[in-house]
Amino acid sequence: MATSTPSTKRRQLGRKAEDIRLVWKKQAPDTLFAGKSLADLEADLPARQEFGVAVADLALARSAAQKARDEEESRLNKLLILVTHGVRSHPDHGEDSSLYRSMGFIPKSERKSGLIRRSSAGSGPPAGNEEAAV
């Protein structure tokens, strides 16, 4: 399948501009289009390339910053786990203390067993829980 000119569809703008520049230079270098010369196009290409490089640099910096943030969050999460385990095991506080509750956890004495008794059919809502059926 031979193509006489490259299609301008589905190409990045930089590639499209370079293709158009090459075809213009080869087939009609002295012709003005929309009042613009080939030299005008060639003068605009480096500015677009500079911005492309700047955007790529910023993307790399963003990626590095996100990685650093994720590592810091992981470190902080490990510290928080240690602190909450320390509160739970402390003789003056423990799992039933107001400090533990204030940290957003459910004190041991307020926890439910987690046992769910299903109705005899086995597929309905838990027995004795009318709100779940509504």
C-alpha positions in Angstrom: 0.0 0.0 0.0 1.7 3.2 -1.2 0.9 6.6 0.2 1.8 9.7 -1.6 1.5 12.0 1.4 1.4 11.2 5.1 -2.0 11.4 6.8 -2.5 14.3 9.3 -4.8 12.2 11.4 -3.8 10.6 14.8 -0.4 12.1 15.0 1.1 14.2 17.7 1.3 17.9 16.8 5.1 18.0 16.7 5.2 15.1 14.3 2.4 16.6 12.2 4.2 20.0 12.0 7.5 18.3 10.9 5.7 16.3 8.2 4.0 19.4 6.9 7.3 21.3 6.9 9.1 18.6 5.0 6.3 18.3 2.3 6.1 22.1 2.0 9.9 22.4 1.7 10.0 19.7 -1.0 7.0 20.6 -3.1 6.3 24.4 -2.7 9.1 26.1 -0.8 8.5 29.6 -2.1 4.7 29.6 -1.9 2.8 31.5 0.8 -0.1 29.8 2.5 -2.5 32.0 4.6 0.1 34.8 4.3 2.7 32.6 6.0 6.0 31.4 4.5 8.0 28.2 5.1 10.4 30.3 7.1 7.6 31.4 9.4 6.7 27.8 10.1 10.4 26.9 10.7 10.8 29.8 13.1 7.9 28.6 15.2 8.9 25.0 15.5 11.8 25.4 18.1 9.5 27.2 20.6 7.0 24.3 20.5 9.9 21.9 21.0 11.2 23.9 24.0 7.8 23.8 25.6 7.6 20.0 24.9 10.9 19.5 26.8 9.7 21.7 29.7 6.5 19.7 30.0 8.4 16.4 29.9 10.7 17.7 32.7 7.8 18.8 34.8 6.2 15.4 34.3 9.3 13.7 35.6 9.5 16.1 38.6 5.8 15.4 39.4 6.4 11.6 39.2 9.4 11.9 41.5 7.4 14.1 44.0 4.5 11.6 44.0 7.0 8.7 44.7 8.5 10.7 47.6 5.0 11.5 48.9 4.0 7.8 48.8 7.1 6.8 50.6 6.5 9.4 53.3 2.9 8.3 53.7 4.0 4.7 54.1 6.5 5.7 56.8 3.9 7.8 58.6 1.4 4.9 58.4 3.9 2.6 60.0 4.5 5.1 62.8 0.8 5.5 63.4 0.4 1.8 63.7 3.2 1.6 66.2 1.6 4.5 68.3 -1.9 2.9 68.3 -0.5 -0.4 69.3 1.4 1.4 72.0 -1.8 3.0 73.3 -3.6 -0.4 73.2 -0.8 -2.1 75.2 -0.1 0.8 77.7 -1.1 -0.1 81.3 -2.6 3.3 82.0 -4.6 3.5 78.8 -5.3 0.3 76.8 -8.0 -0.8 74.3 -10.8 0.5 76.6 -9.6 4.0 77.2 -11.0 7.3 76.2 -7.7 8.1 74.5 -8.1 5.1 72.3 -11.7 6.2 71.5 -10.5 9.8 70.8 -8.1 8.5 68.3 -11.0 7.2 66.3 -11.1 3.5 67.4 -13.9 1.5 69.0 -13.0 0.6 72.6 -13.0 -3.1 73.3 -16.0 -2.9 75.6 -18.1 -1.3 72.9 -17.3 -3.8 70.1 -19.9 -6.2 68.9 -19.0 -9.9 68.5 -19.5 -9.8 64.8 -21.7 -13.0 64.9 -24.6 -12.8 62.5 -27.5 -15.3 62.9 -29.2 -15.8 59.6 -32.8 -16.8 59.3 -33.6 -20.5 58.8 -33.9 -19.9 55.0 -30.2 -18.9 55.0 -30.5 -16.2 52.3 -32.5 -13.6 54.1 -31.5 -10.8 56.5 -30.2 -11.7 59.9 -32.9 -12.9 62.3 -34.1 -10.3 64.8 -33.0 -7.4 62.6 -36.2 -5.9 61.1 -34.3 -2.8 59.8 -32.2 -4.9 57.5 -35.3 -6.3 55.8 -36.6 -2.8 54.9 
